[in-house]
């Protein structure tokens, strides 16, 4: 195993662990990191999607075992994001790389700002128990398209939009972990069909990501406050956007 592959495996595990602490996928930070390691952007996006898929499957497995997951609430998001993700992947496959990089920077700033400044805790005692279709469905449409377009999984969109609709943040975290693998896998398959996949890289990074996501979720629910971790990760994303802009311009 060469040095670059070892570095990617370590990054997949570490970032999946850290971002599972915040209840989101790690592709948003893994993709620019892979590009700096020399992986082309068109290969980094499907790799990030695959890592998102398996790391959040690890997180969801942990949530199912602990009986924290509301399947019925997540179903509209899963369906709509799964359907829209290939359309985003098709658009991302044909848009210029420079355009996608600027869009990716914008998404980094948006996700980082939401983690830093969005106060989901003020909704923590609403405990909305109904399960509407339209709001989650539209949330999944946006998350799925962005997942395919940028390779980010959509978790950074699902969490704030669902909390704004009045759902309990703890419940939203588990629903997001459930929805992200579906949108990520759908977009990933679209990229695979278009030939933008390195299977050896995926196999090694995927195994490491599953372990990181599973352990990160277990650690989150037993030892720390997710909001504290989200603020730290949000700051990292904003700084990452600045660095990416500096190297692109």
C-alpha positions in Angstrom: 0.0 0.0 0.0 1.6 3.3 -1.1 1.9 6.4 1.2 -0.9 8.3 -0.5 -3.4 5.4 0.0 -2.4 5.1 3.7 -3.0 8.9 4.1 -6.4 8.6 2.5 -7.4 5.7 4.8 -6.3 7.6 7.9 -8.1 10.8 6.8 -11.3 8.8 6.0 -11.4 7.3 9.4 -10.4 10.5 11.3 -12.8 12.8 9.5 -15.7 10.3 9.6 -15.1 10.0 13.3 -15.0 13.8 13.9 -17.9 14.7 11.7 -20.1 11.9 13.1 -19.6 13.7 16.5 -21.5 16.6 14.9 -24.1 14.3 13.2 -23.0 15.0 9.6 -21.0 13.4 6.9 -17.3 14.0 6.3 -17.3 14.4 2.5 -17.5 18.2 2.8 -14.0 18.4 4.3 -12.6 15.2 2.7 -13.1 16.3 -0.9 -10.9 19.5 -0.7 -8.3 17.5 1.3 -8.2 14.8 -1.4 -7.7 17.4 -4.1 -4.7 18.9 -2.1 -3.2 15.3 -2.0 -3.3 15.2 -5.8 -6.6 13.4 -6.4 -8.5 15.0 -9.3 -11.7 16.8 -8.3 -13.8 14.6 -10.5 -12.5 11.5 -8.5 -12.6 13.2 -5.2 -16.4 13.9 -5.4 -17.5 10.2 -5.8 -14.9 9.2 -3.2 -16.4 11.7 -0.8 -19.9 10.4 -1.5 -18.9 6.8 -1.0 -17.2 7.7 2.3 -20.3 9.6 3.4 -22.5 6.7 2.6 -20.6 4.1 4.6 -19.7 6.4 7.5 -23.3 7.4 8.0 -24.4 3.8 7.7 -22.1 3.2 10.6 -23.8 6.0 12.5 -27.3 4.8 11.5 -26.4 1.3 12.7 -25.5 2.7 16.1 -28.8 4.7 16.2 -30.9 1.7 15.3 -29.3 -0.4 18.0 -30.0 2.3 20.5 -33.6 2.8 19.2 -33.1 6.5 18.6 -34.3 6.6 14.9 -37.7 7.8 13.6 -38.0 6.0 10.2 -41.3 7.6 9.3 -40.0 11.1 9.6 -37.0 10.4 7.5 -38.8 8.5 4.7 -39.9 11.6 2.5 -36.3 13.0 2.7 -34.8 9.6 1.7 -37.1 9.2 -1.3 -36.7 12.7 -2.7 -33.0 13.0 -2.1 -32.4 9.5 -3.6 -34.3 10.5 -6.8 -32.7 14.0 -7.2 -29.1 13.1 -6.5 -28.4 11.6 -9.9 -29.6 14.8 -11.6 -27.2 16.7 -9.5 -24.4 14.3 -10.4 -25.2 14.7 -14.1 -25.0 18.5 -13.8 -21.8 18.3 -11.8 -20.2 16.0 -14.4 -20.8 18.6 -17.2 -20.1 21.9 -15.4 -16.6 23.3 -15.5 -14.4 22.3 -12.5 -13.7 25.9 -11.6 -17.4 26.7 -11.4 -18.0 23.7 -9.2 -15.1 24.7 -6.9 -16.6 28.2 -6.4 -20.0 26.5 -5.6 -18.2 24.2 -3.2 -16.6 27.1 -1.4 -20.1 28.7 -1.0 -21.4 25.5 0.4 -18.5 25.3 2.9 -19.2 28.8 4.1 -23.0 28.1 4.4 -22.5 24.8 6.3 -19.8 26.3 8.5 -21.9 29.3 9.3 -24.9 27.2 10.2 -22.7 25.1 12.6 -21.3 28.2 14.2 -24.3 30.5 14.5 -27.5 28.5 14.1 -29.0 28.0 17.6 -30.8 24.7 17.2 -31.0 24.4 21.0 -33.8 26.9 21.2 -36.0 24.4 19.4 -35.0 21.5 21.7 -38.2 21.6 23.8 -40.7 21.8 21.0 -40.8 18.0 20.5 -42.9 18.2 17.4 -44.3 14.7 17.0 -46.2 15.0 13.7 -44.7 13.6 10.5 -45.6 15.9 7.6 -44.6 15.0 4.1 -44.2 18.2 2.1 -41.5 20.0 4.3 -39.2 17.0 4.6 -39.9 16.1 0.9 -38.7 19.6 -0.3 -35.7 19.4 2.1 -34.7 16.1 0.5 -35.1 17.6 -3.0 -32.5 20.3 -2.3 -30.2 18.0 -0.3 -30.3 15.4 -3.0 -29.5 17.7 -5.8 -26.6 19.3 -3.9 -25.4 15.9 -2.9 -24.9 14.9 -6.5 -23.7 18.3 -7.7 -21.0 18.8 -5.1 -20.4 15.3 -3.7 -21.3 16.5 -0.1 -24.1 14.1 0.9 -26.6 16.9 1.9 -26.4 16.6 5.6 -25.4 20.2 6.0 -28.7 21.2 4.4 -31.0 18.6 6.0 -30.2 19.4 9.6 -30.8 23.2 9.7 -33.9 23.0 7.5 -35.5 20.2 9.6 -34.8 22.1 12.8 -36.3 25.3 11.4 -39.5 23.2 10.7 -39.7 22.6 14.4 -38.3 19.1 14.8 -36.2 18.2 17.8 -32.4 18.5 17.0 -31.6 15.1 18.6 -34.2 13.5 16.3 -33.0 15.4 13.3 -29.4 14.2 13.8 -30.5 10.6 13.6 -32.8 11.3 10.6 -29.9 13.1 8.8 -27.6 10.1 9.4 -30.3 7.8 7.9 -30.9 10.0 4.8 -27.3 10.9 3.8 -26.3 7.3 2.8 -29.3 7.1 0.4 -28.6 10.4 -1.4 -24.8 9.7 -1.3 -25.2 6.2 -2.8 -27.6 7.4 -5.5 -25.2 10.2 -6.6 -22.3 7.8 -6.3 -23.9 5.3 -8.7 -24.5 8.1 -11.2 -20.8 9.0 -11.1 -19.8 5.3 -11.4 -22.0 5.0 -14.5 -20.2 8.0 -16.0 -16.8 6.4 -15.2 -15.5 8.8 -12.4 -14.6 6.1 -9.8 -11.5 4.5 -8.4 -12.6 1.2 -6.9 -9.4 0.4 -5.0 -9.5 3.8 -3.3 -13.2 3.4 -2.4 -12.8 0.0 -0.8 -10.0 1.1 1.5 -11.5 4.5 2.3 -15.0 3.1 2.8 -14.0 0.5 5.4 -12.1 3.1 7.4 -15.1 5.6 7.1 -17.6 3.0 8.4 -15.5 2.4 11.5 -15.0 6.1 12.1 -18.7 6.9 11.7 -19.8 4.1 14.0 -17.3 4.9 16.7 -17.9 8.7 16.4 -21.7 8.3 16.8 -21.3 6.1 19.9 -18.8 8.5 21.4 -21.2 11.5 20.7 -24.1 10.0 22.5 -22.2 8.9 25.5 -19.5 11.5 26.2 -19.9 15.0 24.7 -22.3 17.8 23.6 -22.8 17.7 19.8 -23.3 21.5 19.7 -19.8 22.0 21.0 -18.3 19.8 18.3 -20.4 21.4 15.6 -19.0 24.9 16.5 -15.5 23.5 16.2 -16.2 21.8 12.9 -18.0 24.9 11.6 -14.9 27.0 12.2 -12.8 24.5 10.4 -15.2 24.6 7.3 -15.1 28.4 7.1 -11.3 28.4 7.3 -11.2 25.6 4.7 -13.3 27.7 2.4 -10.8 30.6 2.8 -7.8 28.3 2.1 -9.6 26.8 -1.0 -10.4 30.3 -2.3 -6.8 31.4 -1.8 -5.4 28.4 -3.7 -8.0 28.7 -6.5 -7.9 32.4 -7.3 
